Amino acid sequence: MTTTVTTKGQVTIPKPVRDFLGIVPGSKVDFHRASDGSVVITRADRKQPPSRFGNLRGHAGDGLDTDAIMALTRGET
């Protein structure tokens, strides 16, 4: 698919690409360069897949407060 760049540097994303990525007015997109030098467009506002560490985020252990965590970090008993 080919599109033309305007004098402002804007392009229209072709409808099949918008439909494939689920891009609607107000969606955010991201451009990044792939290792082969090509430029890839992705939808930036879609939720990322869950991390395998996501359920551990924010947990330092049951019942530990900041002082207890700092004591463990410092090797205090």
The first five atom37 places (N, CA, C, CB, O) and aatype in JSON, in Angstrom:
{
  "aatype": [12, 16, 16, 16, 19, 16, 16, 11, 7, 5, 19, 16, 9, 14, 11, 14, 19, 1, 3, 13, 10, 7, 9, 19, 14, 7, 15, 11, 19, 3, 13, 8, 1, 0, 15, 3, 7, 15, 19, 19, 9, 16, 1, 0, 3, 1, 11, 5, 14, 14, 15, 1, 13, 7, 2, 10, 1, 7, 8, 0, 7, 3, 7, 10, 3, 16, 3, 0, 9, 12, 0, 10, 16, 1, 7, 6, 16],
  "atom_mask": [
    [1, 1, 1, 1, 1],
    [1, 1, 1, 1, 1],
    [1, 1, 1, 1, 1],
    [1, 1, 1, 1, 1],
    [1, 1, 1, 1, 1],
    [1, 1, 1, 1, 1],
    [1, 1, 1, 1, 1],
    [1, 1, 1, 1, 1],
    [1, 1, 1, 0, 1],
    [1, 1, 1, 1, 1],
    [1, 1, 1, 1, 1],
    [1, 1, 1, 1, 1],
    [1, 1, 1, 1, 1],
    [1, 1, 1, 1, 1],
    [1, 1, 1, 1, 1],
    [1, 1, 1, 1, 1],
    [1, 1, 1, 1, 1],
    [1, 1, 1, 1, 1],
    [1, 1, 1, 1, 1],
    [1, 1, 1, 1, 1],
    [1, 1, 1, 1, 1],
    [1, 1, 1, 0, 1],
    [1, 1, 1, 1, 1],
    [1, 1, 1, 1, 1],
    [1, 1, 1, 1, 1],
    [1, 1, 1, 0, 1],
    [1, 1, 1, 1, 1],
    [1, 1, 1, 1, 1],
    [1, 1, 1, 1, 1],
    [1, 1, 1, 1, 1],
    [1, 1, 1, 1, 1],
    [1, 1, 1, 1, 1],
    [1, 1, 1, 1, 1],
    [1, 1, 1, 1, 1],
    [1, 1, 1, 1, 1],
    [1, 1, 1, 1, 1],
    [1, 1, 1, 0, 1],
    [1, 1, 1, 1, 1],
    [1, 1, 1, 1, 1],
    [1, 1, 1, 1, 1],
    [1, 1, 1, 1, 1],
    [1, 1, 1, 1, 1],
    [1, 1, 1, 1, 1],
    [1, 1, 1, 1, 1],
    [1, 1, 1, 1, 1],
    [1, 1, 1, 1, 1],
    [1, 1, 1, 1, 1],
    [1, 1, 1, 1, 1],
    [1, 1, 1, 1, 1],
    [1, 1, 1, 1, 1],
    [1, 1, 1, 1, 1],
    [1, 1, 1, 1, 1],
    [1, 1, 1, 1, 1],
    [1, 1, 1, 0, 1],
    [1, 1, 1, 1, 1],
    [1, 1, 1, 1, 1],
    [1, 1, 1, 1, 1],
    [1, 1, 1, 0, 1],
    [1, 1, 1, 1, 1],
    [1, 1, 1, 1, 1],
    [1, 1, 1, 0, 1],
    [1, 1, 1, 1, 1],
    [1, 1, 1, 0, 1],
    [1, 1, 1, 1, 1],
    [1, 1, 1, 1, 1],
    [1, 1, 1, 1, 1],
    [1, 1, 1, 1, 1],
    [1, 1, 1, 1, 1],
    [1, 1, 1, 1, 1],
    [1, 1, 1, 1, 1],
    [1, 1, 1, 1, 1],
    [1, 1, 1, 1, 1],
    [1, 1, 1, 1, 1],
    [1, 1, 1, 1, 1],
    [1, 1, 1, 0, 1],
    [1, 1, 1, 1, 1],
    [1, 1, 1, 1, 1]
  ],
  "atom_positions": [
    [[0.84, -1.18, 0.0], [0.0, 0.0, 0.0], [0.88, 1.24, 0.0], [-0.96, 0.0, 1.22], [1.9, 1.28, 0.69]],
    [[0.5, 2.19, -0.75], [1.28, 3.42, -0.86], [0.43, 4.59, -0.42], [1.78, 3.61, -2.3], [-0.78, 4.63, -0.68]],
    [[1.04, 5.54, 0.24], [0.36, 6.77, 0.63], [1.32, 7.93, 0.39], [-0.1, 6.71, 2.13], [2.52, 7.73, 0.25]],
    [[0.79, 9.13, 0.36], [1.59, 10.31, 0.06], [1.8, 11.14, 1.32], [0.92, 11.16, -1.04], [0.88, 11.31, 2.12]],
    [[3.0, 11.64, 1.49], [3.33, 12.5, 2.63], [2.92, 13.93, 2.29], [4.86, 12.41, 2.98], [3.23, 14.43, 1.2]],
    [[2.22, 14.59, 3.21], [1.81, 15.98, 3.0], [2.98, 16.92, 3.29], [0.6, 16.34, 3.88], [4.02, 16.48, 3.78]],
    [[2.81, 18.19, 3.01], [3.85, 19.18, 3.28], [4.13, 19.31, 4.78], [3.46, 20.53, 2.71], [5.19, 19.78, 5.17]],
    [[3.17, 18.89, 5.6], [3.36, 18.91, 7.06], [3.98, 17.62, 7.59], [2.03, 19.16, 7.75], [4.15, 17.47, 8.8]],
    [[4.31, 16.7, 6.7], [4.91, 15.44, 7.12], [3.88, 14.42, 7.58], [0.0, 0.0, 0.0], [4.24, 13.44, 8.24]],
    [[2.64, 14.62, 7.25], [1.58, 13.71, 7.68], [1.26, 12.7, 6.58], [0.31, 14.49, 8.06], [1.42, 12.98, 5.39]],
    [[0.81, 11.53, 7.0], [0.34, 10.52, 6.06], [-0.99, 9.97, 6.56], [1.39, 9.38, 5.89], [-1.29, 10.03, 7.75]],
    [[-1.76, 9.44, 5.65], [-2.99, 8.75, 6.02], [-2.66, 7.27, 6.13], [-4.14, 9.01, 4.98], [-2.12, 6.67, 5.19]],
    [[-2.99, 6.67, 7.26], [-2.79, 5.23, 7.42], [-3.9, 4.54, 6.64], [-2.78, 4.8, 8.95], [-5.08, 4.8, 6.89]],
    [[-3.55, 3.68, 5.71], [-4.58, 3.02, 4.91], [-5.6, 2.27, 5.77], [-3.93, 2.07, 3.92], [-5.26, 1.7, 6.8]],
    [[-6.86, 2.27, 5.32], [-7.94, 1.66, 6.09], [-7.67, 0.2, 6.45], [-9.23, 1.75, 5.31], [-7.94, -0.19, 7.58]],
    [[-7.15, -0.64, 5.53], [-6.89, -2.03, 5.93], [-5.9, -2.13, 7.1], [-6.35, -2.82, 4.75], [-6.03, -3.01, 7.94]],
    [[-4.92, -1.22, 7.15], [-3.95, -1.22, 8.26], [-4.64, -0.75, 9.54], [-2.73, -0.31, 7.93], [-4.45, -1.35, 10.6]],
    [[-5.44, 0.31, 9.44], [-6.18, 0.8, 10.62], [-7.09, -0.3, 11.16], [-7.01, 2.05, 10.26], [-7.15, -0.52, 12.37]],
    [[-7.79, -0.98, 10.28], [-8.69, -2.05, 10.71], [-7.91, -3.18, 11.37], [-9.5, -2.58, 9.52], [-8.33, -3.71, 12.4]],
    [[-6.78, -3.56, 10.76], [-5.98, -4.66, 11.29], [-5.45, -4.35, 12.69], [-4.81, -4.96, 10.36], [-5.47, -5.21, 13.57]],
    [[-4.99, -3.11, 12.9], [-4.43, -2.71, 14.19], [-5.48, -2.21, 15.17], [-3.39, -1.64, 13.99], [-5.18, -2.0, 16.34]],
    [[-6.71, -2.02, 14.7], [-7.77, -1.51, 15.58], [-7.59, -0.03, 15.88], [0.0, 0.0, 0.0], [-7.98, 0.44, 16.94]],
    [[-7.01, 0.7, 14.94], [-6.75, 2.13, 15.13], [-8.02, 2.9, 14.78], [-5.54, 2.61, 14.26], [-8.57, 2.77, 13.68]],
    [[-8.46, 3.71, 15.73], [-9.63, 4.57, 15.54], [-9.21, 6.0, 15.89], [-10.85, 4.11, 16.44], [-8.14, 6.2, 16.46]],
    [[-10.03, 6.99, 15.55], [-9.67, 8.36, 15.92], [-9.35, 8.46, 17.41], [-10.8, 9.34, 15.56], [-10.12, 7.99, 18.25]],
    [[-8.22, 9.06, 17.73], [-7.77, 9.19, 19.11], [-6.79, 8.12, 19.55], [0.0, 0.0, 0.0], [-6.17, 8.24, 20.6]],
    [[-6.62, 7.06, 18.75], [-5.66, 6.0, 19.08], [-4.25, 6.56, 18.99], [-5.82, 4.78, 18.14], [-3.99, 7.49, 18.22]],
    [[-3.35, 6.0, 19.75], [-1.94, 6.38, 19.69], [-1.19, 5.27, 18.96], [-1.35, 6.62, 21.12], [-1.47, 4.09, 19.14]],
    [[-0.23, 5.68, 18.14], [0.6, 4.72, 17.41], [2.06, 4.99, 17.72], [0.34, 4.8, 15.88], [2.44, 6.09, 18.12]],
    [[2.86, 3.97, 17.54], [4.28, 4.05, 17.83], [5.04, 3.59, 16.59], [4.66, 3.18, 19.09], [4.64, 2.63, 15.92]],
    [[6.14, 4.27, 16.28], [7.01, 3.9, 15.17], [8.35, 3.5, 15.75], [7.15, 5.07, 14.14], [8.9, 4.22, 16.59]],
    [[8.89, 2.38, 15.32], [10.25, 2.03, 15.74], [10.96, 1.32, 14.59], [10.23, 1.14, 17.01], [10.33, 0.71, 13.73]],
    [[12.28, 1.43, 14.6], [13.09, 0.83, 13.54], [13.43, -0.59, 13.93], [14.37, 1.66, 13.28], [13.93, -0.85, 15.03]],
    [[13.16, -1.51, 13.03], [13.49, -2.92, 13.24], [14.96, -3.15, 12.93], [12.6, -3.83, 12.37], [15.63, -2.29, 12.35]],
    [[15.46, -4.31, 13.32], [16.88, -4.61, 13.13], [17.27, -4.64, 11.65], [17.23, -5.94, 13.77], [18.44, -4.44, 11.32]],
    [[16.32, -4.89, 10.77], [16.64, -4.91, 9.33], [16.56, -3.53, 8.7], [15.7, -5.86, 8.6], [16.74, -3.4, 7.49]],
    [[16.29, -2.49, 9.49], [16.23, -1.12, 8.99], [14.85, -0.65, 8.6], [0.0, 0.0, 0.0], [14.66, 0.53, 8.31]],
    [[13.88, -1.56, 8.58], [12.51, -1.15, 8.25], [11.88, -0.44, 9.45], [11.66, -2.38, 7.83], [12.35, -0.57, 10.58]],
    [[10.82, 0.3, 9.19], [10.11, 1.01, 10.25], [8.79, 0.3, 10.47], [9.9, 2.52, 9.89], [8.06, 0.0, 9.53]],
    [[8.48, 0.04, 11.74], [7.29, -0.71, 12.11], [6.34, 0.2, 12.86], [7.65, -1.95, 12.96], [6.76, 0.95, 13.74]],
    [[5.06, 0.14, 12.52], [4.04, 0.91, 13.22], [3.24, -0.07, 14.08], [3.11, 1.69, 12.23], [2.83, -1.13, 13.61]],
    [[3.03, 0.29, 15.33], [2.21, -0.51, 16.24], [1.24, 0.41, 16.96], [3.09, -1.29, 17.25], [1.46, 1.61, 17.07]],
    [[0.18, -0.16, 17.44], [-0.77, 0.61, 18.24], [-0.19, 0.72, 19.64], [-2.19, -0.05, 18.26], [0.09, -0.29, 20.29]],
    [[0.0, 1.95, 20.12], [0.7, 2.19, 21.39], [-0.22, 2.18, 22.59], [1.43, 3.5, 21.33], [0.24, 1.97, 23.71]],
    [[-1.52, 2.41, 22.4], [-2.39, 2.53, 23.56], [-3.09, 1.22, 23.9], [-3.42, 3.59, 23.31], [-3.93, 1.19, 24.8]],
    [[-2.76, 0.16, 23.22], [-3.32, -1.15, 23.55], [-2.59, -1.71, 24.75], [-3.23, -2.13, 22.35], [-1.38, -1.53, 24.89]],
    [[-3.32, -2.38, 25.63], [-2.68, -2.95, 26.82], [-1.62, -3.97, 26.42], [-3.73, -3.59, 27.75], [-1.82, -4.77, 25.51]],
    [[-0.51, -3.92, 27.12], [0.58, -4.84, 26.87], [0.23, -6.2, 27.48], [1.91, -4.3, 27.44], [-0.52, -6.25, 28.45]],
    [[0.76, -7.29, 26.93], [0.51, -8.6, 27.53], [1.04, -8.63, 28.96], [1.17, -9.72, 26.69], [2.05, -7.99, 29.26]],
    [[0.38, -9.35, 29.84], [0.82, -9.36, 31.23], [2.22, -9.95, 31.38], [-0.16, -10.15, 32.09], [2.59, -10.91, 30.7]],
    [[2.98, -9.35, 32.27], [4.32, -9.83, 32.55], [4.24, -11.06, 33.45], [5.18, -8.72, 33.21], [3.33, -11.17, 34.27]],
    [[5.17, -11.99, 33.3], [5.16, -13.16, 34.17], [5.49, -12.78, 35.61], [6.15, -14.21, 33.67], [5.3, -13.57, 36.53]],
    [[5.99, -11.54, 35.81], [6.29, -11.07, 37.14], [5.21, -10.13, 37.67], [7.63, -10.37, 37.15], [5.33, -9.6, 38.77]],
    [[4.16, -9.91, 36.89], [3.12, -8.96, 37.25], [2.46, -9.23, 38.59], [0.0, 0.0, 0.0], [2.16, -8.3, 39.33]],
    [[2.25, -10.52, 38.91], [1.6, -10.82, 40.19], [2.52, -10.61, 41.38], [1.1, -12.24, 40.18], [2.06, -10.63, 42.52]],
    [[3.81, -10.42, 41.14], [4.76, -10.15, 42.22], [4.98, -8.66, 42.45], [6.08, -10.81, 41.93], [5.53, -8.27, 43.48]],
    [[4.57, -7.84, 41.5], [4.81, -6.41, 41.56], [4.16, -5.81, 42.8], [4.28, -5.72, 40.29], [2.97, -6.02, 43.06]],
    [[4.94, -5.08, 43.57], [4.42, -4.41, 44.75], [4.39, -5.28, 46.0], [0.0, 0.0, 0.0], [3.87, -4.87, 47.03]],
    [[4.94, -6.49, 45.91], [4.91, -7.39, 47.07], [6.33, -7.65, 47.55], [4.21, -8.71, 46.72], [7.16, -8.17, 46.8]],
    [[6.59, -7.31, 48.77], [7.9, -7.61, 49.36], [7.79, -8.76, 50.34], [8.47, -6.38, 50.06], [8.78, -9.17, 50.93]],
    [[6.6, -9.27, 50.51], [6.35, -10.36, 51.45], [5.19, -10.0, 52.34], [0.0, 0.0, 0.0], [4.87, -8.82, 52.52]],
    [[4.55, -11.0, 52.9], [3.4, -10.76, 53.76], [3.83, -10.1, 55.06], [2.66, -12.06, 54.03], [4.75, -10.57, 55.73]],
    [[3.15, -9.03, 55.42], [3.33, -8.38, 56.7], [4.6, -7.56, 56.86], [0.0, 0.0, 0.0], [4.86, -7.07, 57.96]],
    [[5.4, -7.38, 55.82], [6.62, -6.61, 55.96], [6.32, -5.14, 55.67], [7.72, -7.14, 55.02], [5.74, -4.8, 54.64]],
    [[6.74, -4.28, 56.6], [6.6, -2.85, 56.35], [7.95, -2.32, 55.87], [6.12, -2.09, 57.63], [8.91, -3.08, 55.77]],
    [[8.01, -1.06, 55.58], [9.24, -0.46, 55.03], [10.43, -0.64, 55.98], [9.02, 1.02, 54.76], [11.53, -0.96, 55.53]],
    [[10.21, -0.43, 57.27], [11.31, -0.59, 58.23], [11.85, -2.02, 58.25], [10.85, -0.19, 59.64], [13.06, -2.23, 58.32]],
    [[10.96, -3.0, 58.2], [11.39, -4.4, 58.2], [12.17, -4.73, 56.93], [10.17, -5.33, 58.34], [13.17, -5.45, 56.98]],
    [[11.71, -4.2, 55.8], [12.42, -4.44, 54.54], [13.8, -3.82, 54.58], [11.61, -3.88, 53.35], [14.77, -4.43, 54.14]],
    [[13.91, -2.61, 55.11], [15.2, -1.94, 55.2], [16.13, -2.69, 56.15], [15.03, -0.48, 55.68], [17.32, -2.79, 55.88]],
    [[15.6, -3.23, 57.24], [16.41, -4.0, 58.18], [16.95, -5.26, 57.48], [15.58, -4.39, 59.43], [18.11, -5.61, 57.66]],
    [[16.1, -5.93, 56.7], [16.56, -7.11, 55.96], [17.63, -6.72, 54.95], [15.38, -7.8, 55.25], [18.61, -7.45, 54.77]],
    [[17.45, -5.59, 54.28], [18.42, -5.14, 53.3], [19.77, -4.86, 53.93], [17.91, -3.9, 52.6], [20.81, -5.15, 53.34]],
    [[19.74, -4.3, 55.11], [20.98, -3.94, 55.81], [21.59, -5.12, 56.56], [20.72, -2.81, 56.77], [22.69, -5.0, 57.09]],
    [[20.89, -6.24, 56.61], [21.38, -7.4, 57.34], [21.16, -7.31, 58.83], [0.0, 0.0, 0.0], [21.78, -8.05, 59.6]],
    [[20.27, -6.41, 59.26], [19.95, -6.29, 60.68], [18.93, -7.36, 61.05], [19.42, -4.88, 61.02], [18.13, -7.78, 60.22]],
    [[18.97, -7.78, 62.29], [18.0, -8.8, 62.75], [17.08, -8.25, 63.79], [18.71, -10.03, 63.3], [16.2, -8.97, 64.27]]
  ]
}
